[in-house]
Amino acid sequence: MKIKVITTGGTIDKTYFDQKSTYQVGEPQVDGVLQRANVVVDYSVCPLMQKDSLEMTALDREAIRDTVSTSQEDKIIITHGTDTMIQTAESLESVVNKTVVLTGSMFPAQYRDSDAVFNLGGALMAVQVLPPGIYIAMNGRLFDAANSVKNIEENRFEDIVEAV
């Protein structure tokens, strides 16, 4: 089983520049994270784009969907910004016979206390055991992408029922 990791940017890949006092989406961090975690599963990293998810367009989502659909692998992780992760998951609804897990982080992977390592680890485990479908792995939980929401005030993902 080979797992494809598609990187699209988002906070997980952000870098802080002191001289600018801003974040910028930098190089994909996933390979370094997985190497430091001594991951022994067969995986490949496919850097697709380096965008903040708030800047993603319908064309970007189409490119993600096309990359997933044409991938030889049927186990796919997508690292993505959390603000529009659900919209991208919705754009993948037409994908069949693939297990796709979207994940990201609330803090850059380069930060020592980032949730990136934990979320990526959860996504890596999930993609290996879940049946085909579109999922989100965040905050120590797995979500059905069609029934989840980002709670901005609490800085976490929740089932739609919980958020009401």
Secondary structure, DSSP 4 states (H G I P E B T S, - for coil): -EEEEEEEESGGGEEEETTTTEEEE-S--HHHHHHHTT--SEEEEEEEEEE-GGG--HHHHHHHHHHHHH-S-SEEEEE--SSSHHHHHHHTTT--S-EEEEE--SS-TTSTT-SHHHHHHHHHHHHHHSPSEEEEEETTEEEEGGGEEEETTTTEEEEHHHH-
